[in-house]
Amino acid sequence: ATGHSDHVVRLWDARSRGGAPTGILPHKGWVSSVAWCGAREHLLISGCFDGGVRLWDTRSPKVALHELQRHERTLCVGWDGVDQVLS
């Protein structure tokens, strides 16, 4: 997964030969950080310069599972241990 300045997270499959993204997750601003959950391979978090942090289930990526809205820019996101989100 990669974050982009055009307000999306792109999902990639290294096994695919086409080189095209396998999914696109929308954001409200420049996506500054993404992190996969180590315990659950389908969970991903993304952080955005608008201050938002979104939790995604990549099996159904049309809508975020949860969104946290902050007042400052989110520069980095990560997982603490098994399933807790840090931002």
Residue, then its C-alpha position, 0 to 999 in steps of 0.5 A: a500500500t502506498g499513500h499519495s498526494d492525490h488523496v488516495v491510498r493505492l493497494w498493490d499486489a506484488r504477484s500481479r504482472g500488470g503493475a496496476p493498483t488492485g484497489i484505491l482507498p479515498h481520503k480528504g487530503w494528502v496521504s502521508s502514511v500507511a501501515w499494515c496490521g501485523a496480526r490481521e493481514h487485511l487491516l490497514i491504517s492510513g494517515c492524512f495531512d487533513g488530520g484524519v486517520r482511517l482504518w480499512d478492511t481491504r476485503s471491502p475497501k469502499v468505506a473505511l471501518h473507522e475514522l479518527q479526526r484530529h486537529e493537526r496534520t497526521l504525519c505517521v501512523g503505526w500499530d502498537g503490538v497486535d491491534q492498537v493504532l498509534s498516530 
